Amino acid sequence: MKTYRIQRIKGGMKFTCTICGHSVSTLDFDARVGNLRTQAATTINAHSTQMHHAPMIISPSDSQQRTWR
Ligand SMILES: [Zn+2]
């Protein structure tokens, strides 16, 4: 299950966290370091893992009564 979605933006792509709306774009990275899309995906995946302990499936009815720790 993906925890982010990808949108095309002008000059690149934008990766948005589906849980909290945090986003990064390929414009934030340096193409000389490596593939922009890979860097952005890695960053948003790391965000999900650190901030939301993803990957996990969150059901809307469940999320309010539980603490994710
Ligand atoms: Zn998030």
PDB file of the backbone (N, CA, C, O) and the ligand in Angstrom, with CONECT records:
HET     ZN  A 101       1
ATOM      1  N   MET A   1       0.842  -1.200   0.000  1.00  0.00           N
ATOM      2  CA  MET A   1       0.000   0.000   0.000  1.00  0.00           C
ATOM      3  C   MET A   1       0.873   1.244   0.000  1.00  0.00           C
ATOM      4  O   MET A   1       1.831   1.358   0.764  1.00  0.00           O
ATOM      5  N   LYS A   2       0.521   2.157  -0.862  1.00  0.00           N
ATOM      6  CA  LYS A   2       1.293   3.399  -0.926  1.00  0.00           C
ATOM      7  C   LYS A   2       0.773   4.409   0.091  1.00  0.00           C
ATOM      8  O   LYS A   2      -0.432   4.548   0.305  1.00  0.00           O
ATOM      9  N   THR A   3       1.700   5.092   0.696  1.00  0.00           N
ATOM     10  CA  THR A   3       1.308   6.096   1.673  1.00  0.00           C
ATOM     11  C   THR A   3       1.468   7.496   1.122  1.00  0.00           C
ATOM     12  O   THR A   3       1.316   8.484   1.841  1.00  0.00           O
ATOM     13  N   TYR A   4       1.774   7.569  -0.153  1.00  0.00           N
ATOM     14  CA  TYR A   4       1.866   8.888  -0.782  1.00  0.00           C
ATOM     15  C   TYR A   4       1.238   8.831  -2.159  1.00  0.00           C
ATOM     16  O   TYR A   4       1.054   7.757  -2.730  1.00  0.00           O
ATOM     17  N   ARG A   5       0.910  10.000  -2.685  1.00  0.00           N
ATOM     18  CA  ARG A   5       0.448  10.021  -4.060  1.00  0.00           C
ATOM     19  C   ARG A   5       1.305  10.977  -4.868  1.00  0.00           C
ATOM     20  O   ARG A   5       1.918  11.901  -4.335  1.00  0.00           O
ATOM     21  N   ILE A   6       1.330  10.731  -6.150  1.00  0.00           N
ATOM     22  CA  ILE A   6       2.215  11.477  -7.030  1.00  0.00           C
ATOM     23  C   ILE A   6       1.384  12.359  -7.951  1.00  0.00           C
ATOM     24  O   ILE A   6       0.416  11.909  -8.563  1.00  0.00           O
ATOM     25  N   GLN A   7       1.781  13.620  -8.035  1.00  0.00           N
ATOM     26  CA  GLN A   7       1.136  14.524  -8.971  1.00  0.00           C
ATOM     27  C   GLN A   7       2.193  15.140  -9.867  1.00  0.00           C
ATOM     28  O   GLN A   7       3.323  15.387  -9.446  1.00  0.00           O
ATOM     29  N   ARG A   8       1.810  15.381 -11.096  1.00  0.00           N
ATOM     30  CA  ARG A   8       2.703  16.127 -11.963  1.00  0.00           C
ATOM     31  C   ARG A   8       2.563  17.609 -11.646  1.00  0.00           C
ATOM     32  O   ARG A   8       1.453  18.128 -11.521  1.00  0.00           O
ATOM     33  N   ILE A   9       3.679  18.268 -11.521  1.00  0.00           N
ATOM     34  CA  ILE A   9       3.670  19.717 -11.350  1.00  0.00           C
ATOM     35  C   ILE A   9       4.588  20.305 -12.398  1.00  0.00           C
ATOM     36  O   ILE A   9       5.309  19.585 -13.088  1.00  0.00           O
ATOM     37  N   LYS A  10       4.554  21.610 -12.510  1.00  0.00           N
ATOM     38  CA  LYS A  10       5.397  22.247 -13.494  1.00  0.00           C
ATOM     39  C   LYS A  10       6.867  21.997 -13.187  1.00  0.00           C
ATOM     40  O   LYS A  10       7.356  22.352 -12.115  1.00  0.00           O
ATOM     41  N   GLY A  11       7.556  21.391 -14.126  1.00  0.00           N
ATOM     42  CA  GLY A  11       8.975  21.157 -13.970  1.00  0.00           C
ATOM     43  C   GLY A  11       9.350  19.941 -13.147  1.00  0.00           C
ATOM     44  O   GLY A  11      10.531  19.713 -12.882  1.00  0.00           O
ATOM     45  N   GLY A  12       8.352  19.147 -12.734  1.00  0.00           N
ATOM     46  CA  GLY A  12       8.716  17.981 -11.945  1.00  0.00           C
ATOM     47  C   GLY A  12       7.519  17.219 -11.449  1.00  0.00           C
ATOM     48  O   GLY A  12       6.464  17.207 -12.083  1.00  0.00           O
ATOM     49  N   MET A  13       7.687  16.582 -10.312  1.00  0.00           N
ATOM     50  CA  MET A  13       6.615  15.802  -9.718  1.00  0.00           C
ATOM     51  C   MET A  13       6.544  16.093  -8.237  1.00  0.00           C
ATOM     52  O   MET A  13       7.536  16.434  -7.593  1.00  0.00           O
ATOM     53  N   LYS A  14       5.335  15.947  -7.718  1.00  0.00           N
ATOM     54  CA  LYS A  14       5.122  16.232  -6.318  1.00  0.00           C
ATOM     55  C   LYS A  14       4.615  14.974  -5.631  1.00  0.00           C
ATOM     56  O   LYS A  14       3.719  14.299  -6.138  1.00  0.00           O
ATOM     57  N   PHE A  15       5.190  14.662  -4.477  1.00  0.00           N
ATOM     58  CA  PHE A  15       4.820  13.488  -3.710  1.00  0.00           C
ATOM     59  C   PHE A  15       4.147  13.961  -2.428  1.00  0.00           C
ATOM     60  O   PHE A  15       4.756  14.672  -1.628  1.00  0.00           O
ATOM     61  N   THR A  16       2.896  13.568  -2.232  1.00  0.00           N
ATOM     62  CA  THR A  16       2.145  14.036  -1.078  1.00  0.00           C
ATOM     63  C   THR A  16       1.779  12.885  -0.163  1.00  0.00           C
ATOM     64  O   THR A  16       1.248  11.870  -0.615  1.00  0.00           O
ATOM     65  N   CYS A  17       2.057  13.037   1.112  1.00  0.00           N
ATOM     66  CA  CYS A  17       1.686  12.047   2.118  1.00  0.00           C
ATOM     67  C   CYS A  17       0.167  11.993   2.219  1.00  0.00           C
ATOM     68  O   CYS A  17      -0.479  13.019   2.428  1.00  0.00           O
ATOM     69  N   THR A  18      -0.401  10.808   2.073  1.00  0.00           N
ATOM     70  CA  THR A  18      -1.860  10.689   2.109  1.00  0.00           C
ATOM     71  C   THR A  18      -2.407  10.756   3.527  1.00  0.00           C
ATOM     72  O   THR A  18      -3.615  10.887   3.726  1.00  0.00           O
ATOM     73  N   ILE A  19      -1.531  10.666   4.499  1.00  0.00           N
ATOM     74  CA  ILE A  19      -1.974  10.665   5.892  1.00  0.00           C
ATOM     75  C   ILE A  19      -2.070  12.083   6.451  1.00  0.00           C
ATOM     76  O   ILE A  19      -3.065  12.433   7.087  1.00  0.00           O
ATOM     77  N   CYS A  20      -1.053  12.891   6.221  1.00  0.00           N
ATOM     78  CA  CYS A  20      -1.058  14.222   6.824  1.00  0.00           C
ATOM     79  C   CYS A  20      -0.945  15.348   5.811  1.00  0.00           C
ATOM     80  O   CYS A  20      -1.068  16.517   6.179  1.00  0.00           O
ATOM     81  N   GLY A  21      -0.716  15.028   4.554  1.00  0.00           N
ATOM     82  CA  GLY A  21      -0.643  16.073   3.541  1.00  0.00           C
ATOM     83  C   GLY A  21       0.737  16.680   3.343  1.00  0.00           C
ATOM     84  O   GLY A  21       0.914  17.570   2.511  1.00  0.00           O
ATOM     85  N   HIS A  22       1.710  16.205   4.100  1.00  0.00           N
ATOM     86  CA  HIS A  22       3.086  16.654   3.907  1.00  0.00           C
ATOM     87  C   HIS A  22       3.529  16.323   2.480  1.00  0.00           C
ATOM     88  O   HIS A  22       3.217  15.254   1.955  1.00  0.00           O
ATOM     89  N   SER A  23       4.253  17.247   1.867  1.00  0.00           N
ATOM     90  CA  SER A  23       4.660  16.965   0.491  1.00  0.00           C
ATOM     91  C   SER A  23       6.101  17.368   0.223  1.00  0.00           C
ATOM     92  O   SER A  23       6.648  18.270   0.857  1.00  0.00           O
ATOM     93  N   VAL A  24       6.690  16.681  -0.723  1.00  0.00           N
ATOM     94  CA  VAL A  24       7.996  17.057  -1.250  1.00  0.00           C
ATOM     95  C   VAL A  24       7.874  17.045  -2.766  1.00  0.00           C
ATOM     96  O   VAL A  24       7.009  16.362  -3.315  1.00  0.00           O
ATOM     97  N   SER A  25       8.722  17.786  -3.434  1.00  0.00           N
ATOM     98  CA  SER A  25       8.702  17.739  -4.888  1.00  0.00           C
ATOM     99  C   SER A  25      10.099  17.471  -5.410  1.00  0.00           C
ATOM    100  O   SER A  25      11.097  17.683  -4.721  1.00  0.00           O
ATOM    101  N   THR A  26      10.142  17.002  -6.636  1.00  0.00           N
ATOM    102  CA  THR A  26      11.442  16.714  -7.243  1.00  0.00           C
ATOM    103  C   THR A  26      12.275  17.980  -7.379  1.00  0.00           C
ATOM    104  O   THR A  26      13.494  17.921  -7.534  1.00  0.00           O
ATOM    105  N   LEU A  27      11.605  19.121  -7.321  1.00  0.00           N
ATOM    106  CA  LEU A  27      12.329  20.396  -7.425  1.00  0.00           C
ATOM    107  C   LEU A  27      13.189  20.661  -6.197  1.00  0.00           C
ATOM    108  O   LEU A  27      14.102  21.485  -6.229  1.00  0.00           O
ATOM    109  N   ASP A  28      12.883  19.948  -5.108  1.00  0.00           N
ATOM    110  CA  ASP A  28      13.636  20.143  -3.865  1.00  0.00           C
ATOM    111  C   ASP A  28      14.984  19.432  -3.872  1.00  0.00           C
ATOM    112  O   ASP A  28      15.802  19.638  -2.976  1.00  0.00           O
ATOM    113  N   PHE A  29      15.214  18.601  -4.874  1.00  0.00           N
ATOM    114  CA  PHE A  29      16.416  17.768  -4.874  1.00  0.00           C
ATOM    115  C   PHE A  29      17.356  18.122  -6.015  1.00  0.00           C
ATOM    116  O   PHE A  29      16.983  18.783  -6.984  1.00  0.00           O
ATOM    117  N   ASP A  30      18.565  17.664  -5.864  1.00  0.00           N
ATOM    118  CA  ASP A  30      19.614  17.974  -6.833  1.00  0.00           C
ATOM    119  C   ASP A  30      19.829  16.777  -7.759  1.00  0.00           C
ATOM    120  O   ASP A  30      20.187  15.688  -7.309  1.00  0.00           O
ATOM    121  N   ALA A  31      19.612  16.985  -9.023  1.00  0.00           N
ATOM    122  CA  ALA A  31      19.729  15.892 -10.000  1.00  0.00           C
ATOM    123  C   ALA A  31      21.147  15.339 -10.097  1.00  0.00           C
ATOM    124  O   ALA A  31      21.350  14.225 -10.580  1.00  0.00           O
ATOM    125  N   ARG A  32      22.116  16.106  -9.643  1.00  0.00           N
ATOM    126  CA  ARG A  32      23.499  15.622  -9.698  1.00  0.00           C
ATOM    127  C   ARG A  32      23.749  14.527  -8.680  1.00  0.00           C
ATOM    128  O   ARG A  32      24.675  13.730  -8.832  1.00  0.00           O
ATOM    129  N   VAL A  33      22.919  14.484  -7.636  1.00  0.00           N
ATOM    130  CA  VAL A  33      23.090  13.485  -6.579  1.00  0.00           C
ATOM    131  C   VAL A  33      22.511  12.137  -7.000  1.00  0.00           C
ATOM    132  O   VAL A  33      23.010  11.085  -6.601  1.00  0.00           O
ATOM    133  N   GLY A  34      21.455  12.180  -7.807  1.00  0.00           N
ATOM    134  CA  GLY A  34      20.819  10.931  -8.226  1.00  0.00           C
ATOM    135  C   GLY A  34      19.470  11.212  -8.849  1.00  0.00           C
ATOM    136  O   GLY A  34      19.086  12.363  -9.057  1.00  0.00           O
ATOM    137  N   ASN A  35      18.764  10.146  -9.139  1.00  0.00           N
ATOM    138  CA  ASN A  35      17.453  10.268  -9.746  1.00  0.00           C
ATOM    139  C   ASN A  35      16.495  11.059  -8.851  1.00  0.00           C
ATOM    140  O   ASN A  35      16.294  10.715  -7.686  1.00  0.00           O
ATOM    141  N   LEU A  36      15.917  12.106  -9.400  1.00  0.00           N
ATOM    142  CA  LEU A  36      15.068  13.004  -8.609  1.00  0.00           C
ATOM    143  C   LEU A  36      13.845  12.296  -8.047  1.00  0.00           C
ATOM    144  O   LEU A  36      13.460  12.489  -6.894  1.00  0.00           O
ATOM    145  N   ARG A  37      13.259  11.485  -8.883  1.00  0.00           N
ATOM    146  CA  ARG A  37      12.059  10.787  -8.474  1.00  0.00           C
ATOM    147  C   ARG A  37      12.353   9.801  -7.347  1.00  0.00           C
ATOM    148  O   ARG A  37      11.567   9.649  -6.412  1.00  0.00           O
ATOM    149  N   THR A  38      13.492   9.140  -7.456  1.00  0.00           N
ATOM    150  CA  THR A  38      13.911   8.205  -6.410  1.00  0.00           C
ATOM    151  C   THR A  38      14.165   8.932  -5.095  1.00  0.00           C
ATOM    152  O   THR A  38      13.765   8.470  -4.026  1.00  0.00           O
ATOM    153  N   GLN A  39      14.834  10.069  -5.189  1.00  0.00           N
ATOM    154  CA  GLN A  39      15.126  10.840  -3.979  1.00  0.00           C
ATOM    155  C   GLN A  39      13.847  11.316  -3.302  1.00  0.00           C
ATOM    156  O   GLN A  39      13.714  11.238  -2.081  1.00  0.00           O
ATOM    157  N   ALA A  40      12.917  11.806  -4.097  1.00  0.00           N
ATOM    158  CA  ALA A  40      11.658  12.299  -3.535  1.00  0.00           C
ATOM    159  C   ALA A  40      10.850  11.163  -2.913  1.00  0.00           C
ATOM    160  O   ALA A  40      10.283  11.313  -1.830  1.00  0.00           O
ATOM    161  N   ALA A  41      10.803  10.020  -3.611  1.00  0.00           N
ATOM    162  CA  ALA A  41      10.062   8.862  -3.090  1.00  0.00           C
ATOM    163  C   ALA A  41      10.687   8.350  -1.802  1.00  0.00           C
ATOM    164  O   ALA A  41       9.983   7.988  -0.860  1.00  0.00           O
ATOM    165  N   THR A  42      12.010   8.323  -1.769  1.00  0.00           N
ATOM    166  CA  THR A  42      12.716   7.884  -0.567  1.00  0.00           C
ATOM    167  C   THR A  42      12.403   8.803   0.609  1.00  0.00           C
ATOM    168  O   THR A  42      12.193   8.350   1.734  1.00  0.00           O
ATOM    169  N   THR A  43      12.379  10.097   0.326  1.00  0.00           N
ATOM    170  CA  THR A  43      12.116  11.081   1.371  1.00  0.00           C
ATOM    171  C   THR A  43      10.702  10.962   1.922  1.00  0.00           C
ATOM    172  O   THR A  43      10.496  11.010   3.134  1.00  0.00           O
ATOM    173  N   ILE A  44       9.742  10.810   1.041  1.00  0.00           N
ATOM    174  CA  ILE A  44       8.355  10.717   1.509  1.00  0.00           C
ATOM    175  C   ILE A  44       8.118   9.374   2.196  1.00  0.00           C
ATOM    176  O   ILE A  44       7.305   9.287   3.116  1.00  0.00           O
ATOM    177  N   ASN A  45       8.811   8.340   1.766  1.00  0.00           N
ATOM    178  CA  ASN A  45       8.719   7.052   2.461  1.00  0.00           C
ATOM    179  C   ASN A  45       9.313   7.131   3.865  1.00  0.00           C
ATOM    180  O   ASN A  45       8.763   6.580   4.818  1.00  0.00           O
ATOM    181  N   ALA A  46      10.432   7.818   3.974  1.00  0.00           N
ATOM    182  CA  ALA A  46      11.068   7.993   5.282  1.00  0.00           C
ATOM    183  C   ALA A  46      10.159   8.808   6.198  1.00  0.00           C
ATOM    184  O   ALA A  46      10.047   8.523   7.390  1.00  0.00           O
ATOM    185  N   HIS A  47       9.519   9.814   5.633  1.00  0.00           N
ATOM    186  CA  HIS A  47       8.556  10.612   6.392  1.00  0.00           C
ATOM    187  C   HIS A  47       7.441   9.723   6.943  1.00  0.00           C
ATOM    188  O   HIS A  47       7.114   9.793   8.128  1.00  0.00           O
ATOM    189  N   SER A  48       6.868   8.898   6.092  1.00  0.00           N
ATOM    190  CA  SER A  48       5.779   8.006   6.514  1.00  0.00           C
ATOM    191  C   SER A  48       6.217   7.074   7.625  1.00  0.00           C
ATOM    192  O   SER A  48       5.505   6.876   8.609  1.00  0.00           O
ATOM    193  N   THR A  49       7.406   6.502   7.453  1.00  0.00           N
ATOM    194  CA  THR A  49       7.904   5.557   8.434  1.00  0.00           C
ATOM    195  C   THR A  49       8.143   6.233   9.776  1.00  0.00           C
ATOM    196  O   THR A  49       7.782   5.701  10.825  1.00  0.00           O
ATOM    197  N   GLN A  50       8.757   7.414   9.731  1.00  0.00           N
ATOM    198  CA  GLN A  50       9.111   8.104  10.968  1.00  0.00           C
ATOM    199  C   GLN A  50       7.911   8.762  11.630  1.00  0.00           C
ATOM    200  O   GLN A  50       7.749   8.689  12.848  1.00  0.00           O
ATOM    201  N   MET A  51       7.077   9.402  10.832  1.00  0.00           N
ATOM    202  CA  MET A  51       5.981  10.178  11.394  1.00  0.00           C
ATOM    203  C   MET A  51       4.740   9.335  11.666  1.00  0.00           C
ATOM    204  O   MET A  51       3.980   9.612  12.594  1.00  0.00           O
ATOM    205  N   HIS A  52       4.547   8.323  10.863  1.00  0.00           N
ATOM    206  CA  HIS A  52       3.292   7.575  10.954  1.00  0.00           C
ATOM    207  C   HIS A  52       3.508   6.085  11.200  1.00  0.00           C
ATOM    208  O   HIS A  52       2.545   5.321  11.271  1.00  0.00           O
ATOM    209  N   HIS A  53       4.747   5.677  11.328  1.00  0.00           N
ATOM    210  CA  HIS A  53       5.066   4.266  11.489  1.00  0.00           C
ATOM    211  C   HIS A  53       4.449   3.417  10.383  1.00  0.00           C
ATOM    212  O   HIS A  53       3.969   2.309  10.620  1.00  0.00           O
ATOM    213  N   ALA A  54       4.474   3.950   9.200  1.00  0.00           N
ATOM    214  CA  ALA A  54       3.948   3.263   8.028  1.00  0.00           C
ATOM    215  C   ALA A  54       4.958   2.222   7.563  1.00  0.00           C
ATOM    216  O   ALA A  54       6.087   2.278   8.052  1.00  0.00           O
ATOM    217  N   PRO A  55       4.678   1.304   6.694  1.00  0.00           N
ATOM    218  CA  PRO A  55       3.352   1.157   6.084  1.00  0.00           C
ATOM    219  C   PRO A  55       2.348   0.498   7.017  1.00  0.00           C
ATOM    220  O   PRO A  55       2.645  -0.483   7.699  1.00  0.00           O
ATOM    221  N   MET A  56       1.185   1.053   7.026  1.00  0.00           N
ATOM    222  CA  MET A  56       0.090   0.454   7.775  1.00  0.00           C
ATOM    223  C   MET A  56      -1.219   0.892   7.141  1.00  0.00           C
ATOM    224  O   MET A  56      -1.284   1.871   6.398  1.00  0.00           O
ATOM    225  N   ILE A  57      -2.235   0.150   7.454  1.00  0.00           N
ATOM    226  CA  ILE A  57      -3.545   0.527   6.940  1.00  0.00           C
ATOM    227  C   ILE A  57      -4.334   1.166   8.080  1.00  0.00           C
ATOM    228  O   ILE A  57      -4.543   0.562   9.132  1.00  0.00           O
ATOM    229  N   ILE A  58      -4.756   2.378   7.848  1.00  0.00           N
ATOM    230  CA  ILE A  58      -5.519   3.076   8.871  1.00  0.00           C
ATOM    231  C   ILE A  58      -6.979   3.146   8.427  1.00  0.00           C
ATOM    232  O   ILE A  58      -7.298   3.689   7.369  1.00  0.00           O
ATOM    233  N   SER A  59      -7.824   2.605   9.229  1.00  0.00           N
ATOM    234  CA  SER A  59      -9.238   2.744   8.918  1.00  0.00           C
ATOM    235  C   SER A  59      -9.767   3.971   9.646  1.00  0.00           C
ATOM    236  O   SER A  59      -9.450   4.184  10.816  1.00  0.00           O
ATOM    237  N   PRO A  60     -10.552   4.759   8.977  1.00  0.00           N
ATOM    238  CA  PRO A  60     -11.000   6.041   9.528  1.00  0.00           C
ATOM    239  C   PRO A  60     -11.721   5.913  10.856  1.00  0.00           C
ATOM    240  O   PRO A  60     -11.585   6.780  11.719  1.00  0.00           O
ATOM    241  N   SER A  61     -12.488   4.842  11.034  1.00  0.00           N
ATOM    242  CA  SER A  61     -13.245   4.687  12.274  1.00  0.00           C
ATOM    243  C   SER A  61     -12.348   4.337  13.449  1.00  0.00           C
ATOM    244  O   SER A  61     -12.723   4.505  14.609  1.00  0.00           O
ATOM    245  N   ASP A  62     -11.177   3.856  13.132  1.00  0.00           N
ATOM    246  CA  ASP A  62     -10.258   3.358  14.129  1.00  0.00           C
ATOM    247  C   ASP A  62      -9.281   4.411  14.635  1.00  0.00           C
ATOM    248  O   ASP A  62      -8.859   4.379  15.791  1.00  0.00           O
ATOM    249  N   SER A  63      -8.934   5.331  13.767  1.00  0.00           N
ATOM    250  CA  SER A  63      -7.768   6.167  14.001  1.00  0.00           C
ATOM    251  C   SER A  63      -7.940   7.143  15.160  1.00  0.00           C
ATOM    252  O   SER A  63      -6.949   7.598  15.732  1.00  0.00           O
ATOM    253  N   GLN A  64      -9.161   7.467  15.509  1.00  0.00           N
ATOM    254  CA  GLN A  64      -9.344   8.472  16.548  1.00  0.00           C
ATOM    255  C   GLN A  64      -9.184   7.917  17.945  1.00  0.00           C
ATOM    256  O   GLN A  64      -8.828   8.647  18.870  1.00  0.00           O
ATOM    257  N   GLN A  65      -9.443   6.635  18.105  1.00  0.00           N
ATOM    258  CA  GLN A  65      -9.403   6.095  19.453  1.00  0.00           C
ATOM    259  C   GLN A  65      -8.086   5.388  19.775  1.00  0.00           C
ATOM    260  O   GLN A  65      -7.938   4.793  20.842  1.00  0.00           O
ATOM    261  N   ARG A  66      -7.151   5.458  18.861  1.00  0.00           N
ATOM    262  CA  ARG A  66      -5.883   4.790  19.113  1.00  0.00           C
ATOM    263  C   ARG A  66      -4.739   5.781  19.074  1.00  0.00           C
ATOM    264  O   ARG A  66      -4.779   6.768  18.340  1.00  0.00           O
ATOM    265  N   THR A  67      -3.730   5.511  19.862  1.00  0.00           N
ATOM    266  CA  THR A  67      -2.515   6.304  19.765  1.00  0.00           C
ATOM    267  C   THR A  67      -1.484   5.479  19.030  1.00  0.00           C
ATOM    268  O   THR A  67      -1.208   4.336  19.392  1.00  0.00           O
ATOM    269  N   TRP A  68      -0.929   6.060  18.015  1.00  0.00           N
ATOM    270  CA  TRP A  68       0.032   5.355  17.170  1.00  0.00           C
ATOM    271  C   TRP A  68       1.425   5.582  17.720  1.00  0.00           C
ATOM    272  O   TRP A  68       2.065   6.595  17.434  1.00  0.00           O
ATOM    273  N   ARG A  69       1.869   4.667  18.481  1.00  0.00           N
ATOM    274  CA  ARG A  69       3.192   4.851  19.063  1.00  0.00           C
ATOM    275  C   ARG A  69       3.988   3.583  18.962  1.00  0.00           C
ATOM    276  O   ARG A  69       5.138   3.539  19.401  1.00  0.00           O
TER     277      ARG A  69
HETATM  278 ZN    ZN A 101       2.609  12.429   6.728  1.00  0.00          ZN2+
END
